[in-house]
């Protein structure tokens, strides 16, 4: 694998890990308010 593809792959993996971490932290912070996301029907 050439260096450019390796660098690009590393950036994509790091980005996905960061997004996953952000989602996990957001859901953890909203865990007590998670019922706000459900419709009141």
C-alpha positions in Angstrom: 0.0 0.0 0.0 1.5 3.3 -1.0 2.0 6.0 1.7 -0.8 8.3 0.4 -3.5 5.6 0.6 -2.1 4.6 4.1 -2.4 8.2 5.3 -5.8 8.6 3.8 -7.0 5.4 5.5 -5.6 6.5 8.8 -7.4 9.8 8.6 -10.7 8.1 7.7 -10.3 5.7 10.6 -9.5 8.5 13.1 -12.4 10.5 11.8 -14.8 7.6 12.3 -13.4 6.9 15.8 -13.9 10.6 16.7 -17.5 10.6 15.4 -18.2 7.4 17.3 -16.8 8.9 20.5 -18.8 12.1 20.0 -22.0 10.2 19.6 -21.2 8.0 22.6 -20.6 11.1 24.8 -23.7 12.9 23.5 -25.9 9.9 24.2 -24.4 9.4 27.6 -25.0 13.0 28.5 -28.6 12.8 27.2 -29.4 9.4 28.7 -31.7 10.9 31.3 -33.4 13.0 28.7 -33.6 10.4 26.0 -37.4 10.2 26.2 -37.5 13.7 24.6 -36.6 12.0 21.3 -39.8 9.8 21.3 -43.1 11.1 19.9 -45.8 11.6 22.6 -48.3 9.4 20.8 
